[in-house]
Amino acid sequence: MCYLLAIWDLIVINFVFFQTAYVYSSIMNVTSLYNYKLIFININLIWVLCSTIVRLYKYDNLENTYSLFKCITKSLLMHFSFCIFFIILLSPADISAAFVFAFYSFCTICLLLPRLFYVLTKPFILRHYAITKSVAVIGSNQTGYHLASFFEKNKVQYSFRGFLDNNEPQLVADESESYFSACDQIRHAAETNIREIYVTLDVNQWTQAPFLLKEAELNCVRLKLVPYFSQSLAAPFKVNYLDGFPIISNRVEPLENIDHRFQKRLVDILFSLMVIVFLLSWLLPIIALLITLDSKGPIFFKQKRSGKDDKTFICYKFRTMKVNLQSDTLQATRHDERISRVGRFLRETSLDELPQFFNALIGNMSIVGPRPHMLKHTLEYKMIVDKYMVRNYLKPGITGWAQVNGYRGETDKLILMEKRVEHDIWYLENWSLMLDFKIIFLTAIDIMKIRKI
């Protein structure tokens, strides 16, 4: 459905564009539509960019009514803003404001109406065509309760019929009877039109799996085996196969794939070279002169920091402080007296981070990733922040998911570091090339906002 909706939206946008251009040219007697043809390609590319940034076609956003309309509204507003910018840049005199108004008015109507129709007809479709799956759970443990909660929250997809406990005499449809064996319960589930059963097995119960699977197949019931490792190991486990052997991992890591790592490294090299050649080549001498005139000391600040797999590397920055003995142990704070006048400006504009593009080019950093911390902070926080060292599975980045979500700079409270780690782990588990581009784009916008140090 996600792909179909994406294709439909592109068709609508292009259809509305051509129809609006045709009607406008007929009414206004416009003979040359050259500039309109020039912005046509931009309209499509910008829509792809905007819909990706707001995750317009993510399944969860399509199932939630509020998110459905929120995302399409944000996409349209963002698309309008970008298009106005390109129109002004391209040809401010020839593109009519009336054309732009008409295009976005019809576009909004044509994109919103199908979604409104979907929301209004969804209850009727679900009622009359039995789209939901009837499911039950065997296993009254923490994993079973978690599954039950999930099914209850997702009533659009699942009709949860209850527990078929293989330890106690419980059943789904008829509470007057007792089924003491899981096989009996599977047969009873089939009789009551339950076609999918989730079995949460403890480690010492896995020998029962072949018998349960055989009974389920005999009764045309789909059986899903869910390993129960106890609450202490609760995690989003992932199962892969190595030469036929099932391998269970406790998290999904897209960058474990060699193709993904190659893509990310290629972007790091190309982006770093562009910044170094087109920006640092002329800006570095200017900043170096200002730093030298402002205070005594080196131009660059070099510090050992924790990198990928907790390996130490040298991180480069423009020096923003007066030379002091606490730079490797004491984090900079707001109104820190050690910060020089030029250094304060460099920090407020994030220009002090530019030398880290050399780190990214060398390969001990990436453009996007968890921010590298001082060695002292790594030693401290890994003892008190849960899963702190998981962030070090990746190369540290010049910017990151935590930073564009507001968790940057000074971390004077433990909750701030916990939130930073939470966002870094989310990035590790949800990495994609488009997510990297989104973070870079949001960072560029954030840099335009002057921060007070």
N, C-alpha and C positions, 0 to 999 in steps of 0.2 A: 504493500500500500504506500509506503514511504516514497519509493521510486516512482510509482505512478503519479502521486501527488506532485512530486518535483517536476516531472515531465509536463503534467497538466498546467502547472503554474507558468512554466516557460512558454508553453503554447499560448496561454492567455495573454501574457505580457507582450509577446510578439504580434499576436492578432490585434490587440487593442492599439498597439503602436502604429501598425500599418493602416488600420481603419481610421484612426484619429488623423494621421497624416493625410490620408486620401480626402476625408471630409473637410479638413482644414484647408487644403489646397484648393478644393472646389469652391468653397464659400468665399475665401479670401483672394481667389484668382492668383495663387502663388504658382509660378511656373518652375522655379528652381527649388528642388528639395535636397540639394547637395549636402548642406550642413546637417539636415535631418538624417541622411544616410550615414554621415560620419559618427553621429552619436548612437546609432543603432547597435553597433557592436559593444560600445561601452555600457549600454543599458543591460545587455545580457550578462556581461562579465561582472558588473557591479551587483546584479541580482544574485549570482552564484556566490560572490564574496559575502554579501550581507546575510543570505540565508544560512551560510555555513557558520558565520560568526554567532548568530543567535540560535543556532541548532534548530532551525525551523522544521526539519524533517526527521528529527529524533523521535523514535517511537513513543517514548514517555510523554513528550509534548503533544503528540497527536491524540493520545488517549485522554488527557486531562483537558476539559473544556476551557478553563481559565488560561492554561498555558498555550492552548491552540490559538486563541485570539490575541493573546499577549505577544506571542512570537511573530505572528503575521503583521501585527501593527508595528512592532519594532523594526521588522524587515522593511516595511514600506517607508517608514520615516527615515531610516538610515539610507535606503535607496534614493529617496527624494533629495536628501542632503548631499550625497555624493554626486548625483546627477546634476544638481544645480551648480556645484563647484566646477564640474567638467564643462557644462554648457557655457558658463561665464568665461572659463579659460579658453574654450574653443572659439566661440563666436558670439559675443554678447549682443550684437546688433541684429543678427539674422534669425535667432531662435525666438519665437513668439511666446510671451507669458501665457497667452490664451491657450496655445497648444499644450504647454506643460500642465496647466491647470486641468484641461480636458483629459489629457492622457492619464494623470494620476487619479482623477475622479472616477473615470470608467474602470481603471485598473483596480482600484480599491473595491469597487462594487463587484467586479467579476471575480476577484480573489476571495472576498468575504462570503458571498452568497453560497458557493458550494460547501464551504465549511459550516455555515449556518444550517444548510439543508442536512448535512451529515449529522450534526448535533441533534436536530429535531427528529430525525428518522431513526437514529441509532436505537432508542428504547423499543420501537416497534419491530425493527429487524431482529433484535436480540430475543424478543418475546415470541415471535412467530417462526423463527428459523432455527432455534436451538443452537446457536453458535457457541455458547459456553460449554466447557468440558465439565462433566461430573467427575469429581476426584475425591479420594479418601486417603487416609494416612494410617499405616500400621506402625506403631511405636510411640508410646507415651513417654517421650524424653524431651530434652531441651530442643533438639533439632526438629522433632515432630511438632512441638508447639510453635516453633518459629515458622515452619511451613504452613501450619494452620492459619497463623496470623497473616502470612503473605496471601494465601488464597482468599481470605475474608476481605482483604483490602483490594483485591483485583477481581471483583465480581463480574466485570465485563468479560473476562476470559475464562474464569473458573466458577463452578458451582460446588462449593465445599460441602460434602455430605457427612463429615465427621471422622472419628477415629475407629479403626478396626484393630484394637489392641491385641497382640498375640500373647500377652501375659495375663490379662484380666478378661472376664466375660463381658466385653462391650461390643456393640455392633452399630450399624448405621441406621437402618430403616426400621427395624422392629426390636424395641427394647425388651420385649417379653421373652425373647429367645436368647440363648447363650451359645457362642461359638468359641470353643476353647483352643482350636488350632487355627493357625494363620491360613492353612489351605482351605478349611471350611469357610473362613471369612471371605477368602477370594471368590469361592463359588457363590456365596451369598451376595457378594458385591455385584457379580455378573448378573445374577437374577434380578437385582434392583437397578439395573442399567448404569452401574458405575463401570466405566471402561478404562480408567486410569488410576492406579494405586501407587502411592509413594511409600516405600518401606525404609524406615530409618533403623539400620542395623548397627549394633555395637560390634566392636572388633571381634569378640569371641562368638558372634552369631553368624559370621559370614559363611560358615559351613551349611547354613540353611538355604542360602541363596539359590543353588541349583534346583532344589525341590519347589521353592516358591515360583521360580521362573517357569518350570515345567507346568505347574498347576495353572498359572496365569495364562499360558499359551493354550492350554486345553480349554479354557473358558473364554478365550478371545478377549483377554484383559491385558492392557499394557502395564507392565510393572517397571517402576523406576526405583533403582536402588540408591539410597542416600546414605553414605557413611556417617556414622555418629562417633565423633572423636572426643566427646565431652565438651563442656563449656570452655575449658582452658585452651582448647585448640580451635575454637570457633573462628572461621575465616572463610573468605571466598575462594575455596579450593578449586584448582583447575586440574583436569585429568588429561594427560598426553600419553602417547604410546611410543615405547622405545623397543624396537624389534619384537613387537607383540606384547610387551609387558606394560601394564598400566602404571604410569608414574603420576603421583599426586603432588601438585605444587600448591602452596598456600596463597598465591596471587598471580594474576595475569600480568606479564611484562612484555608489551609489544616490542621493546627494544632488544629483547633477547633474539629476535629474528635478525639474521645477518643482513637481509635486504633493507630492513628498516634502519639498521645502524649505518649502512652505506648511504642511504638517502639523507640521514641527519648529518653525517660527516661532510657530505658534498655541499649541503646548504651552509654549514659552518665555514667551510673553506671559501666558497664563493662570496658569501655575505661579508666575511672578515676582510677579504681582499678588496671588496668595493669600499668598505669604510676606511681602510688603511690608505688606499690609493686616492680616493676622491675627497676624503675629509681630513684624515690625520696628516696627510702629506703637506698641507698648508696650515692646519690648525695647531699641530704639535709645536712648531717653532714659536708661535705666538704665545701659547700657554706656558711653554718652557721659559720664555723671557719674563712673563708676568710673575711666575713662581720665583724666579731668581731675584727679581727686583723687590719682591715682597718680603722674603725671609731667607736666611742662610740655610743651606742644605741641598740635598740632591733633588733633581726634577721628579724622578720616579720614586714611589714608595713600594718597596718589595717586602712581602710578608709570607711566611710559611702558613699554608692553610690545608684543610682536609679535603682531599679530592676523591675521585672514584675509588671504591673499595678501600677507603680510609688511607689511601696513599698520599703522602705529603707532596705538595708542589709549591712553586713560587708564584704567587699572584701579584700582578702588576697594577698599580694605580698611579695617578698623578698625586704628588705629595700635597696634602691639604692642611697638614699640621706643622707647627714648629717642631724641630727635632727634639724628641723627649725619650725618656727611658721606659715609658709605660705603654708604648704603641702596640706591643705584642700581648699585653695583659689586660688593658683597660679599654673597653669599648667607648667610642665617641658618643657623647650625649648632647642634648639640646643646650645651646649656649656654652658649649665646652670652650674653656679659655685657651686650650691648645690649638684650636683651629685658627688659621691665619685669615686675613681679609680676603685674599684671592681664593684661599681654600674654601671659605664659606660659600663664595659664588660658585665654585666648581661643584661643591656638594649639592647646592640648591638646584643646579641645572643638570646634575648627573654626569657632567663632563669628566669628573675625576675617574669614572669607570672606563673611559675610552681605551686606555692601554690594554685592557683585558681582551680586546680583539686580537692582540698578539698571542695571548694565551689560547684563544679559540683556534687561531691559525696553526699554532704549534700542535694542539691536540689535547692539552691537559684541562681545557675548559670547552664548553659548548656555548652557542648563542643563548639557548634556552635550557634551563635546568635549575636544580636547587642552588641557592646562593652558597658559596663556600664560606665556612666559618673559621675563626681562629682556632688553633690547636687547643688552646686553653678552654674555649667554649665547648669543643667536641668532647673533651675529657669530662667536663662538668655535666653537660646535658644528657649524654648517653646513659648516665646513671640515674637520672630522675625523670626523663621524658620517654614515655613508651614508644617503641619503634623508631627512636631517633636515628639510629644508624642505617635504617632502611633507605633513607634519602641518599646515602652514600653509595647505593647501587649504581647510581648514574653519575656522569660527569657533572661537575658544578657548572652553573650557567651565569651569564652576564645579567640576565633577567630570568624571571620564572613565574609560574602560576601563582605562587604565594604573593609575590610582589605586586602583580597586577590586581590582586584581590585585597590589597591594603596592608599586607603583612610585610613591611619592608622597614629598613633602618633599625633603630634602637629597639631591643627586646628587653625592657626593664622588668617585665612581668612574665611569670612562667606560662600563663595562659597564651601569651602572644607567641612564644616559641612552640607551644603545643599546636596552635593553629597553623603556624608556618609548616611544621612537620606534617600535619594532616593534609595540607594542600600539596606539599611536595610528593607525598605518597600517592595522592589522587592523580597527579600528573604522571608519575611513573607507571600507574596502572591503566591510564587512559591516553597515552601518548599517540599522537598522529601528526603528520606533517602539517595538516591544516590547523591543528591546535597550536603548533609552534608559530605559524604565521599569524594566528589570532593574537597570541601573546606579544609578538613583536609589534603588531599594529597597536595594541592597547598600551604597550610601553611607550611608543612614540607619542601617543596622545597624552600620557601621564607626564612625560618629560616637559611638555608645553606648560604644565602647571608648576609654577615656581614653588618649591618646598622650602620652608624655613627650618634651618638647622640650629 
